[in-house]
């Protein structure tokens, strides 16, 4: 009985996660397809490319390190990949005018 209860609980968790993922995916696709201009798609592609490039360089640097620790350096990736890629968007939303006529 306990095994059945555990299986049922796991099934509910997986289906709830799948449902939430599908809902989030649907919302993101609607927002991206409807409201993104070509210019914003280029900027988003450059940002994603930057994050991937810095992740690759961080991974390669960790492999070639003379130290015994060959693990991925998440802090370097965050500070040199994620932060520079997201900073322009943060500044844009901070300084964006609420009314374009002003």
N, C-alpha and C positions, 0 to 999 in steps of 0.2 A: 504494500500500500504506500509506504514511504517513497519507494522508487517511482511509482506512478505519479505521486504528487510532485516530486522533483522534476520529472519529465514534463508534466503539465505546466509547471512554473517556468521552466526553460522555454517551452513552446510559446507561452504568453509573452515572455520578454523578447524573444526573437521576432515575433509577429508585431509587437508594439514598436520595436525599433525599426522594423521594415516599413511599417505604416508611416512612422514619423519621417523616415528617410525619403519615402516616396512623396510625402506632402511637401517637404522642404525642397526636394528636387523639382517638383512641379512649380512651386513659387519662384525659385531661382530661374528656371527656364523662361517663365512668363516675363519676369523682370528684365532678363538679359535680352530676349528677343524683341520686346516691345519698346524699351526705353533707351537702349544703347545705340549711340551713333557710331559711325565708322571710326571717328577720331577717338572716342572713348574705348572702343574695342582695341585699337592699336596701343593705347596707353596701358590697358589691362594686360595685353599680350606681352608688352615690354616688361611690365612688373613681374609677371609670372615667369618669363624667361630669365630675368635677373635672379629671382629666388632660386630657380633650378640651377642656374650657373654657379651661384655662390654655394649652394648645397653640394654640387659636384666638386668644386675646388676645395671645400672644407673636408669632404670625404677623402679626396686625393692627398691633401696635405696631412691628414691623419694617418693614412697608410704609409706615406714616405717619411714620417717622423722618426728620428733616431731613438725616441723614448720607447719604453716597453708598452705604454698605453696606446693602442692603435684604434681606439673607439672614436666614434663620430663626435665631434665637438659641437654640441647643440648651442652653447652660448655664442660661439663665433658665428654660426649660421644665423642665429636670431639677430645679433647686433649688426652684422655686415650684409645680411640678406633680407630679412623680413622688415626691419626698421627702415632702411633706405627705400625699399620698395613701397611701403605704405605711407611714409611721411608726406609725399606730395598730395595724396588723397586727403589726409588729415588736415593739412593746411588749406586745401581747397574748400573743404566743408566748413572750416572755421571762418574763413574769409568770404565765403559765398554770400552774395547779397540775397536777401529773401524776396525782394521785389526787383525785377530787372529794369524797371523804369527809373530807379533812383540813380 
